[in-house]
Every structure is written in structure tokens, then in C-alpha cells.
Amino acid sequence: MILAAFACLAMMLWPEAAVAAAGDGVALWSGTVLPALLPFFICSNFMISLGVPELAARAFRRPFSSMFRAPGSGAFIFLISVMSGYPMGAGLIGDLRRRGELTAAEARRLLAFCSTSGPLFMLGAVGTGLLHSPAAGALIAGAHYGGALLNGLLWARMPEEEGRSRRRAAGGSGPERESREGRKPGRARESGAQGRRELTLLDAFTGAILSSLKTLGIICCYIVVFTMLVDLLELLGCFAPFAALPWAKGLLKGLLEMTVGSAALASAELSMAAKAVLCSFLVSFGGLSVMAQSMSLLSGSGVTAGAYLRRKLSHGLLSAGLALLLAGPVLGPAAAETGLFPSLAAEYQLDFFRQLLFSTEMIIIVMAVLVLTVLWGERKKRHEGGRDHSGI
């Protein structure tokens, strides 16, 4: 209540700054977030209604169970998160958890590596747009996704998670027990499958659109609020003590909103390697703005804000560490100007649009391979099942 009253007072004292900040937030949402995320939200919600995560769970059950101690549906969540960016992964985890297809412990493990930024943001907006270096964008993207996978392996083996798993295996109650029962073959799963059979494709698609618009409306509000917060803190002089350290000021802004912080770091007097390392941390941590968006989508999942914060902080540190290790080979004197492959730079240097096209093509190829793998596995199982039945 005190913070809300303070925000209202600040907006009355600086109305022009508040309106300008709100306009910037809405422009960011309508110009970047809405066109980028709306198709992914609609398609992913539609695929969830059709049971695609269950197909992925059967196809990737063994590798995800052994590596991340999570169900195979995490492959679907990870791929969509990589393709679309924040906060898509958290939204899918929340949806599957509320549907009873994940336990709270599994949701926390998936959150450790399935809450990622999109490649176009890192390659285009940060690398080419802010840092003016495609090589730096590639370094940030590689460190970000590598850090996410390492983070998933790390949190799958944390003592905290082990203890919760033992308590869940001993019995459990409430949502944990309901989720465990919901994922077993039985009445709950049968009723869910029956519900999907009775739901027409048009109804499922319309529901996916309505759910996506609601989610994107929530994201818009959080973007506006945090954009205004950063600007108001700037007016109040909260960042003045860091005027002599522009990188510290940029890092502090990035803890609130990563895009604003990344822009501040790009203008600081730092080496390209230092900028890439610090931006890797901010992009992987996500900032409190992304945290607020993600927690709103994780409502009712049993994932606390503290659990989310710990996982994103470790993701940021791991990504920054990887970027620090790779900065020398990738951002050497020649690579800083010519990209990742200096000897071939004259022929193959990527501009922004070619880089955008390349990353989109690769995402489509990976998505197609995943879908074909799942369909082939299902067809093989049906064929073998029919052969066994005829033999009986």
C-alpha cells in the first residue's frame, strides 16, 4: 500500500515523465513483445490442448529423467521457451502444473533451464542493435543457453530438491498427491483425454487465442510499471551515487529491467568482452520485470518467488562465467570486427537481417525435427502394438 501511494504521488509530481515512460513501455510491448510472442502463445496453447506435451513426454522421458529428473514434456517447454523467449517457458510450466501434469518439484526443476530469452533478442537487439557486434550477440546467446542447461543439471541434484523428492515419495498430500495421481494412467487421465476428444479444434483454437491475449495483457502492464519505475528512480536521484561507475549504474538498472540495463552497459566505457559478460548475466537473470511477469504466469503452481529468484540468479552467474571463458576466443582483436570466423568474414559476414533469417531457419528446422521424431515414435508404437495384437 505504501509503495502504491508513493507511485501515485510520484506520478502527480512528475506527470510528463510518467506519461513518457508509460508510452515507452506500451511502445515496447506493441512493437516488440506483442508481434513476437502472440503467435507462439497461441500455437503453444493450442498444442497443449491437443496433447502434444504428452507425446513429447513419452518420446523424451528417459533422457530428461536421467539428466534433469524431469518429465519428457520438458523438451517441448524448453524448445518453445528458446523459440519465443521470456516469459513463455514459465507460462507453459504454470499451465501444465495447474493441469496436474507436473508436480511442484518437477516445475521447479524445469524452471531452472526452461525460462530463457529468445535468440532474436540476443542476436539482434543486444548484439547487433546495442553492442554493434554480431559476435558479441552470438557469445551472449551461446553462454545463455549453455548456462541454462548447466543450471538444469545443477538444480536437479541440489540437496533441497532431493529432500523434497524423498518427502513426496513417502506420501505427500494436496497438490503434490493430486499431480502425481493425475499423471498416472487412470480416471483423471482418461477424463482429460475424453475432454480433449469432445473439444472441437475451433473451440481449442479460440480458447488458445483468449488465453494468449489475457497473458499478453498482463505482460504489458508489468512492462509499463517497471519502465515507469526505472525512470522515476532516475528522477529521484537513486542512481546518482553510481554516476562515476556507469557499468554499475547499468547493472543496477538491469536488475530491474534487463533491456534498459543492457542499453546502459552498451554505452559505458568498457571493453566489448566486459560488456558481453555483464549483458550475459542480465539477460539470463532477466530482471525483476521478467520475474514479476513469470510469477504471474506461475500462479497456483506451487513455485515461490524465492525459488524462482535463486534459479535465475544461478543461471545468470553460470552464463556470465561461460561468457568470460569464451570471450577471448570469440571476441579477439580480429573477431571484434569480423565476427566469429575472421578468415571468412569478407564472404560470410552477417548483417542484421541475414542473422535474423539464419536464426529463424534454424529454429524451424529444430522444431520440425522434434515433431517428426515424436510422430515417428508414435507410429512405430502403434505398428508394434498392432503386430503384437494380431499375433495374440
C-alpha positions in Angstrom: 0.0 0.0 0.0 2.9 2.4 0.8 4.6 1.6 -2.5 1.3 2.2 -4.4 0.8 5.5 -2.6 4.4 6.5 -3.4 3.9 5.7 -7.0 0.8 7.7 -7.3 2.5 10.7 -5.6 5.5 10.4 -7.9 3.2 10.4 -11.0 1.5 13.5 -9.8 4.8 15.3 -9.1 6.3 14.3 -12.5 3.3 13.7 -14.8 5.3 14.3 -18.0 8.0 11.8 -17.1 5.3 9.2 -16.0 3.4 9.6 -19.3 6.5 9.4 -21.4 7.7 6.2 -19.5 4.3 4.6 -19.9 4.3 5.4 -23.6 7.7 3.9 -23.9 6.5 0.7 -22.2 3.4 0.4 -24.3 5.5 1.1 -27.5 8.0 -1.7 -26.4 5.1 -4.1 -25.8 3.2 -3.3 -29.0 6.2 -3.0 -31.3 8.3 -5.9 -30.0 6.6 -8.2 -27.4 3.1 -8.5 -29.0 4.2 -9.5 -32.5 7.0 -11.7 -31.2 5.0 -13.6 -28.6 1.4 -13.7 -29.7 1.9 -16.4 -32.4 3.9 -18.5 -30.0 1.4 -18.2 -27.2 -1.5 -19.2 -29.5 0.3 -22.1 -31.1 1.7 -23.5 -27.8 -1.6 -23.2 -26.0 -3.3 -24.9 -29.0 -0.7 -27.7 -28.9 -1.2 -28.2 -25.2 -4.9 -28.6 -25.8 -4.2 -31.3 -28.4 -1.9 -33.2 -26.0 1.4 -32.5 -27.7 3.3 -32.3 -24.4 2.2 -35.8 -23.5 3.6 -37.1 -26.8 6.9 -35.3 -26.1 6.9 -36.7 -22.6 6.8 -40.3 -23.9 9.5 -39.6 -26.6 12.0 -37.8 -24.2 11.1 -39.5 -20.9 14.4 -41.3 -20.5 17.0 -38.6 -21.3 15.1 -35.9 -19.3 14.5 -38.2 -16.4 18.2 -39.1 -16.1 19.7 -35.7 -16.8 17.2 -33.3 -15.3 15.0 -35.5 -13.2 12.0 -34.1 -15.0 9.4 -35.5 -17.4 9.9 -35.6 -21.1 7.4 -32.8 -21.7 10.3 -30.5 -20.6 11.6 -30.9 -24.2 8.5 -29.3 -25.5 8.7 -26.5 -22.9 12.4 -25.9 -23.5 12.0 -25.7 -27.3 9.1 -23.2 -27.1 11.0 -21.2 -24.5 14.1 -21.0 -26.7 12.0 -20.0 -29.7 9.8 -17.3 -28.1 11.8 -16.1 -25.0 10.6 -14.7 -21.7 8.1 -15.5 -20.1 6.9 -18.3 -22.4 8.6 -21.1 -20.5 7.2 -20.0 -17.1 3.8 -19.8 -18.7 3.9 -23.3 -20.1 5.2 -24.7 -16.8 2.4 -23.0 -14.9 -0.2 -24.3 -17.4 1.0 -27.9 -17.1 1.3 -27.7 -13.4 -2.3 -26.5 -13.0 -3.5 -29.2 -15.3 -1.9 -31.8 -12.9 0.7 -33.0 -15.4 3.7 -31.8 -13.3 4.5 -31.9 -9.6 5.7 -28.8 -7.8 9.3 -30.2 -7.6 9.3 -31.0 -11.3 8.0 -27.5 -12.1 10.9 -26.0 -10.1 13.5 -28.2 -11.9 12.1 -27.3 -15.3 12.1 -23.6 -14.4 15.9 -23.9 -13.9 16.5 -24.3 -17.6 13.2 -23.7 -19.4 13.0 -19.9 -18.6 15.1 -18.4 -21.3 15.4 -15.4 -23.6 14.8 -15.7 -27.4 17.7 -15.9 -29.9 16.4 -12.9 -31.9 16.6 -10.7 -28.9 20.2 -11.6 -28.0 21.5 -11.7 -31.6 19.5 -8.8 -32.9 18.5 -6.4 -30.2 21.5 -6.8 -27.8 24.3 -8.0 -30.1 23.7 -6.0 -33.3 21.5 -3.2 -32.0 23.1 -2.2 -28.7 26.6 -3.6 -28.8 27.0 -3.3 -32.6 28.8 -6.7 -32.7 27.2 -9.8 -34.1 30.0 -11.8 -32.5 29.0 -10.4 -29.1 25.4 -11.4 -29.7 26.4 -14.9 -30.6 28.6 -15.1 -27.5 25.7 -14.0 -25.2 23.3 -16.4 -26.8 25.7 -19.4 -26.5 26.5 -18.6 -22.9 22.8 -18.1 -22.1 21.6 -21.4 -23.4 24.7 -23.3 -22.2 24.2 -21.7 -18.7 20.5 -22.8 -18.8 21.4 -26.4 -19.4 24.1 -26.4 -16.7 21.6 -24.7 -14.4 19.1 -27.5 -15.0 21.7 -30.2 -14.2 22.8 -28.3 -11.1 19.3 -27.8 -9.6 18.3 -31.4 -10.4 21.0 -32.5 -8.0 20.6 -29.9 -5.2 20.1 -31.2 -1.7 16.9 -29.1 -1.4 15.4 -30.9 -4.3 16.5 -34.3 -3.1 14.8 -33.7 0.3 11.6 -32.6 -1.3 11.6 -35.7 -3.6 12.0 -38.0 -0.7 9.1 -36.4 1.2 7.0 -36.6 -1.9 7.9 -40.3 -2.4 7.0 -41.0 1.2 3.4 -39.9 0.6 2.6 -36.2 0.3 -0.8 -34.6 0.1 -2.7 -31.8 -1.5 -1.5 -30.6 -4.9 1.6 -32.9 -4.9 -0.6 -36.0 -4.5 -3.2 -34.8 -6.9 -0.5 -34.1 -9.5 1.1 -37.5 -9.0 -2.2 -39.2 -9.4 -3.1 -37.1 -12.4 -0.1 -38.3 -14.3 -0.8 -41.9 -13.7 -3.0 -43.9 -16.1 -6.4 -43.8 -14.5 -9.6 -41.9 -14.2 -8.0 -38.4 -14.2 -6.0 -39.0 -17.3 -8.9 -40.7 -19.1 -11.2 -37.8 -18.3 -8.7 -35.4 -19.6 -8.3 -37.3 -22.8 -12.1 -37.6 -23.1 -12.3 -33.8 -22.6 -9.9 -33.3 -25.5 -11.8 -35.6 -27.7 -15.1 -33.7 -27.1 -13.4 -30.3 -27.6 -13.5 -29.3 -31.2 -10.5 -27.8 -32.9 -12.2 -24.5 -33.3 -13.0 -24.3 -29.6 -9.5 -25.3 -28.7 -8.0 -22.6 -31.0 -10.4 -19.9 -29.7 -9.5 -20.8 -26.2 -5.8 -20.6 -27.1 -6.4 -17.1 -28.5 -8.3 -15.8 -25.5 -5.7 -17.3 -23.1 -2.9 -15.7 -25.0 -4.4 -12.3 -25.1 -5.0 -12.4 -21.4 -1.4 -13.4 -20.7 0.0 -10.7 -23.0 -2.2 -8.1 -21.4 -0.6 -9.0 -18.0 2.8 -8.7 -19.6 2.0 -5.3 -21.0 1.1 -4.0 -17.6 4.3 -5.3 -16.0 6.4 -3.7 -18.7 4.8 -0.4 -18.3 5.1 -0.5 -14.5 8.8 -1.3 -14.5 9.6 1.1 -17.2 8.0 3.9 -15.2 9.8 2.6 -12.0 13.2 2.9 -13.6 12.5 6.4 -14.9 11.1 7.6 -11.6 14.1 6.3 -9.7 16.3 8.1 -12.1 14.4 11.4 -11.5 14.7 10.9 -7.7 18.5 10.5 -8.0 18.6 6.9 -6.8 21.3 6.2 -9.4 23.3 9.3 -8.7 25.8 7.6 -6.4 26.8 5.3 -9.3 27.5 8.2 -11.7 31.2 7.6 -11.6 30.7 3.9 -12.4 28.4 3.7 -15.4 28.7 0.0 -15.6 27.5 -0.3 -12.0 24.6 2.0 -12.8 23.7 -0.1 -15.9 23.9 -3.3 -13.9 21.6 -1.9 -11.2 19.1 -0.8 -13.8 19.3 -4.2 -15.5 18.4 -5.9 -12.2 15.1 -4.1 -12.5 14.6 -4.2 -16.3 17.2 -6.1 -18.4 16.7 -4.2 -21.7 17.2 -0.8 -20.0 20.3 -2.2 -18.2 21.8 -3.7 -21.4 21.4 -0.4 -23.2 23.2 1.4 -20.3 26.0 -1.1 -20.3 26.4 -0.7 -24.1 27.1 3.0 -23.7 29.5 2.5 -20.8 33.3 2.8 -21.3 34.1 -0.9 -21.1 35.8 -3.5 -23.4 33.5 -5.5 -25.6 34.3 -8.6 -23.6 33.3 -6.9 -20.3 30.0 -5.7 -21.9 29.2 -9.2 -23.2 29.9 -10.8 -19.8 27.7 -8.3 -18.0 24.9 -8.5 -20.6 25.0 -12.3 -20.4 24.3 -12.0 -16.7 21.5 -9.6 -17.1 19.8 -11.5 -20.0 20.0 -14.8 -18.1 18.8 -13.3 -14.8 16.0 -11.5 -16.6 15.5 -8.7 -14.0 12.6 -8.1 -11.6 10.3 -7.2 -14.5 10.6 -10.6 -16.1 10.4 -12.2 -12.6 7.1 -10.4 -12.0 5.7 -11.5 -15.4 6.8 -15.1 -14.8 5.4 -15.3 -11.3 2.1 -14.0 -12.5 2.0 -16.9 -15.0 3.2 -19.4 -12.4 0.3 -18.5 -10.0 -1.1 -21.7 -8.4 1.8 -23.8 -9.4 3.5 -24.0 -6.0 6.6 -22.3 -7.3 7.6 -19.5 -4.9 9.3 -16.2 -5.7 12.3 -17.2 -3.7 12.7 -20.5 -5.7 12.4 -18.5 -9.0 14.9 -15.9 -7.8 17.5 -18.5 -6.8 17.3 -20.3 -10.1 17.6 -17.2 -12.2 20.5 -15.9 -10.1 22.4 -19.1 -10.6 21.5 -19.0 -14.3 22.9 -15.5 -14.6 26.2 -16.4 -12.8 26.7 -19.6 -14.9 26.1 -17.7 -18.1 28.4 -14.9 -17.1 31.1 -17.5 -16.3 30.7 -19.2 -19.7 30.8 -15.8 -21.4 34.0 -14.9 -19.5 35.7 -18.2 -20.6 34.6 -17.8 -24.3 35.2 -14.1 -24.6 38.8 -14.4 -25.5 38.4 -16.9 -28.4 35.3 -15.2 -29.7 36.0 -11.5 -29.2 39.6 -11.3 -30.0 41.0 -8.3 -31.9 40.1 -9.7 -35.3 36.8 -11.2 -34.1 35.6 -8.0 -32.7 35.4 -6.5 -36.2 34.8 -9.5 -38.4 32.7 -11.9 -36.4 33.2 -15.4 -35.3 35.1 -16.5 -38.4 37.5 -13.8 -39.4 39.2 -15.7 -42.2 35.8 -16.0 -44.0 34.5 -12.6 -43.0 34.7 -10.9 -46.4 32.4 -13.6 -47.9 30.1 -14.6 -45.0 29.8 -11.6 -42.6 26.2 -11.5 -41.4 24.3 -8.3 -41.3 21.2 -7.9 -39.0 18.6 -9.2 -41.4 20.6 -12.2 -42.6 21.4 -13.1 -39.0 17.7 -12.8 -38.2 16.8 -15.1 -41.1 19.5 -17.6 -40.2 18.4 -18.0 -36.6 14.7 -18.3 -37.6 15.5 -21.0 -40.1 17.5 -23.0 -37.5 14.6 -22.8 -35.1 12.2 -24.0 -37.7 14.5 -26.9 -38.6 14.8 -27.9 -34.9 11.1 -27.7 -34.4 10.4 -29.9 -37.5 12.9 -32.5 -36.3 11.2 -32.6 -32.9 7.7 -33.0 -34.3 8.9 -35.7 -36.8 10.7 -37.6 -34.1 7.6 -37.7 -31.9 5.3 -38.7 -34.8 7.7 -41.4 -35.9 7.9 -42.8 -32.4 4.1 -42.8 -32.1 3.7 -44.5 -35.4 6.2 -47.2 -34.5 4.5 -47.9 -31.2 1.1 -48.3 -33.0 2.6 -50.6 -35.6 4.3 -52.8 -33.0 1.1 -52.8 -30.9 -1.0 -53.9 -33.8 1.5 -56.6 -34.7 1.5 -58.0 -31.2 -2.3 -57.9 -31.1 -2.5 -59.8 -34.3 0.0 -62.4 -33.1 -2.2 -63.0 -30.0 
